[in-house]
Amino acid sequence: MKKLVLVILLSFFSCQHLMDKPKNLIPKNEMANILADLALNDQLTYINPSGNIEAGTRYILQKRNIKGKDFVDSYQYYILDKSINGIYQDAQDIIIENNPNSKKYILDKLEKTSKDTIKIQKLQ
């Protein structure tokens, strides 16, 4: 019985990641740049509601010579690795650096989101 517990504990602690590192893992800084571009592409739908967001997404990935599968695999890996929040913060910094006026918009959205979250938590 002790041997079984020892084997289970050793196998549990030897698994550091839930997912193996993808073969074509996109570096974090490149991932942040892609997410910044995708966020801007998403905002274009407010300007042109009839625009094709999928075409914009394909263009962004094509421009950077990244396959869709590599992006999805990398995104999933970073989520499971718990480093996606840092990548999102870097993407936000990139957007603000390129357009300082966007800082107010981002802060307003974050404030609204946090107020909505608080309201939801109070309801539960």
Secondary structure, DSSP 8 states (H G I E B T S, - for coil): -HHHHHHHHHHHHH---SS---TT---HHHHHHHHHHHHHHHHHHHH-TTS-HHHHHHHHHHHTT--HHHHHHHHHHHHHTT-HHHHHHHHHHHHHHH-TTHHHHHHHHHHHHHHHHHHHHHH-
